């Protein structure tokens, strides 16, 4: 009887003091990604993730986030792409709630590029740098090439991302048409 009571007490104490807790799975939508830089949306909060090239460890990824208040995502995209047309003399400094971001423009092989420089927690000692991005890469990250830029103002739902479109008549080839090349 003592052994049964002891076993019951041990099992009960383990179940009462368990350390694992199940959390809700929140939706995170990828707007666009190119190499090691990506833009993600969670509700009305946008996050840019990038691989930090300023550290010796190549597995260091950093991110900065901001809310889409008054179309800030669209404004950031426009600010970046305007820098490709008319390259600013110095870095463009942006203050976010937690970080300071600088847009550093430079020409690489004659092509204008931009780099995110992040001062983590607004401290100039801790700096993260993304890879240099050209206009085509920025368009891909901000969802201009895949049509996901339409999600800027919409709530983030995974159902919108996983819909399958049926094949249309213009994309499918007729089954009985054959082309032959003549031999000479």
C-alpha positions as CSV (number, residue, x, y, z in Angstrom):
1,X,0.0,0.0,0.0
2,X,2.9,2.3,0.8
3,X,4.4,1.7,-2.7
4,X,1.1,2.5,-4.4
5,X,0.7,5.7,-2.4
6,X,4.3,6.7,-3.1
7,X,3.9,6.0,-6.8
8,X,0.6,8.0,-6.9
9,X,2.3,10.9,-5.2
10,X,5.2,11.0,-7.6
11,X,3.0,10.9,-10.6
12,X,0.7,13.6,-9.3
13,X,3.6,15.9,-8.4
14,X,5.1,15.5,-11.9
15,X,1.9,16.4,-13.6
16,X,1.3,19.4,-11.4
17,X,4.7,20.9,-11.9
18,X,5.2,20.3,-15.6
19,X,7.4,22.8,-17.4
20,X,6.1,22.5,-20.9
21,X,3.3,24.8,-21.9
22,X,1.5,24.7,-25.3
23,X,1.3,28.2,-26.9
24,X,-1.0,29.4,-29.6
25,X,0.3,29.1,-33.2
26,X,0.3,32.6,-34.5
27,X,0.2,33.3,-38.2
28,X,3.3,34.7,-39.8
29,X,3.1,35.6,-43.5
30,X,6.2,35.9,-45.8
31,X,5.8,38.9,-48.0
32,X,9.0,38.3,-49.9
33,X,12.5,37.0,-49.5
34,X,15.8,37.1,-51.4
35,X,18.8,35.2,-50.3
36,X,19.3,36.1,-46.6
37,X,16.9,39.1,-46.4
38,X,13.1,38.7,-45.9
39,X,10.0,40.7,-45.1
40,X,7.4,39.1,-42.9
41,X,4.0,40.2,-41.6
42,X,2.3,39.2,-38.3
43,X,-1.1,41.0,-37.9
44,X,-0.1,44.7,-38.5
45,X,3.6,44.3,-37.5
46,X,6.2,44.0,-40.2
47,X,9.6,42.4,-39.6
48,X,12.7,42.5,-41.8
49,X,15.1,39.6,-41.1
50,X,18.6,39.5,-42.5
51,X,21.9,37.6,-42.1
52,X,24.3,39.9,-40.2
53,X,27.5,40.3,-42.2
54,X,29.1,42.4,-39.5
55,X,29.8,39.4,-37.3
56,X,32.3,36.6,-37.8
57,X,29.6,34.0,-37.2
58,X,27.8,33.5,-40.5
59,X,24.8,32.0,-38.6
60,X,23.8,35.3,-36.9
61,X,20.4,36.5,-38.1
62,X,19.0,39.9,-36.9
63,X,15.7,41.6,-37.4
64,X,13.9,44.9,-36.9
65,X,10.2,45.4,-36.7
66,X,7.7,48.3,-37.2
67,X,4.0,48.8,-37.4
68,X,2.3,49.7,-40.6
69,X,0.8,53.0,-39.4
70,X,-0.3,55.3,-42.2
71,X,1.2,53.0,-44.9
72,X,4.8,52.9,-43.5
73,X,5.7,49.8,-45.4
74,X,4.8,51.4,-48.7
75,X,6.6,54.6,-47.6
76,X,9.8,52.6,-46.7
77,X,9.7,50.8,-50.1
78,X,9.3,54.2,-51.9
79,X,12.1,55.7,-49.8
80,X,14.5,52.8,-50.7
81,X,13.6,52.8,-54.4
82,X,13.9,56.6,-54.7
83,X,17.5,56.2,-53.4
84,X,18.2,54.0,-56.5
85,X,17.1,56.8,-58.8
86,X,18.8,59.7,-57.0
87,X,21.5,58.4,-54.8
88,X,21.7,60.3,-51.5
89,X,25.0,61.9,-50.4
90,X,25.0,60.3,-46.9
91,X,23.1,57.5,-45.2
92,X,19.3,57.9,-44.6
93,X,18.6,57.5,-40.9
94,X,15.3,56.0,-39.7
95,X,14.3,55.8,-36.0
96,X,12.1,52.8,-35.1
97,X,10.6,52.1,-31.7
98,X,13.5,49.8,-30.7
99,X,16.3,50.4,-33.2
100,X,17.9,52.9,-35.5
101,X,18.2,51.9,-39.1
102,X,20.4,53.5,-41.7
103,X,20.0,53.0,-45.5
104,X,23.5,53.0,-46.9
105,X,23.7,53.4,-50.7
106,X,26.7,52.3,-52.7
107,X,27.4,51.4,-56.3
108,X,28.6,47.9,-56.9
109,X,29.8,47.0,-60.4
110,X,28.1,50.2,-61.6
111,X,24.7,49.2,-60.2
112,X,23.1,51.1,-57.3
113,X,22.6,49.0,-54.2
114,X,21.3,49.6,-50.6
115,X,22.3,48.0,-47.3
116,X,20.4,48.0,-44.0
117,X,22.6,49.1,-41.1
118,X,20.9,48.4,-37.7
119,X,21.9,50.0,-34.5
120,X,20.5,47.4,-32.1
121,X,18.5,48.9,-29.2
122,X,19.6,52.4,-30.4
123,X,23.1,51.7,-29.2
124,X,25.9,52.6,-31.6
125,X,28.1,49.9,-30.2
126,X,26.0,47.0,-31.5
127,X,25.7,47.2,-35.3
128,X,24.2,44.7,-37.7
129,X,24.6,44.9,-41.5
130,X,22.7,43.2,-44.2
131,X,23.9,42.3,-47.6
132,X,23.8,44.9,-50.4
133,X,20.5,44.7,-52.3
134,X,19.8,45.9,-55.9
135,X,16.4,47.2,-57.1
136,X,15.3,43.8,-58.3
137,X,16.1,42.2,-54.9
138,X,14.2,45.0,-53.1
139,X,11.2,44.5,-55.3
140,X,11.2,40.8,-54.5
141,X,11.6,41.4,-50.7
142,X,8.7,43.9,-50.7
143,X,6.5,41.5,-52.6
144,X,6.3,43.4,-55.9
145,X,7.2,40.5,-58.1
146,X,4.9,37.9,-56.5
147,X,1.9,40.2,-55.9
148,X,2.1,39.9,-52.1
149,X,2.4,43.6,-51.7
150,X,-1.4,43.6,-51.7
151,X,-1.2,42.1,-48.2
152,X,0.2,45.3,-46.7
153,X,-3.1,46.6,-45.5
154,X,-4.9,43.2,-45.1
155,X,-4.9,41.2,-42.0
156,X,-2.4,38.3,-42.0
157,X,-4.1,35.0,-42.7
158,X,-2.6,31.8,-43.9
159,X,-5.6,30.9,-45.9
160,X,-5.0,33.6,-48.4
161,X,-1.4,32.3,-49.0
162,X,-2.3,28.6,-49.7
163,X,-5.0,28.9,-52.3
164,X,-4.5,27.0,-55.5
165,X,-5.6,28.6,-58.8
166,X,-7.0,26.4,-61.5
167,X,-5.3,26.2,-64.8
168,X,-6.7,28.5,-67.4
169,X,-7.2,27.9,-71.1
170,X,-4.4,30.3,-72.0
171,X,-1.8,28.5,-70.0
172,X,-2.7,24.9,-71.0
173,X,-1.5,23.7,-74.4
174,X,-3.9,21.8,-76.7
175,X,-3.4,18.1,-76.4
176,X,-3.6,17.3,-80.1
177,X,-1.3,19.9,-81.5
178,X,2.2,18.7,-82.6
179,X,5.0,20.6,-84.1
180,X,7.5,18.9,-86.3
181,X,10.8,20.3,-87.6
182,X,11.8,19.4,-91.1
183,X,15.2,17.8,-91.7
184,X,17.5,19.1,-94.4
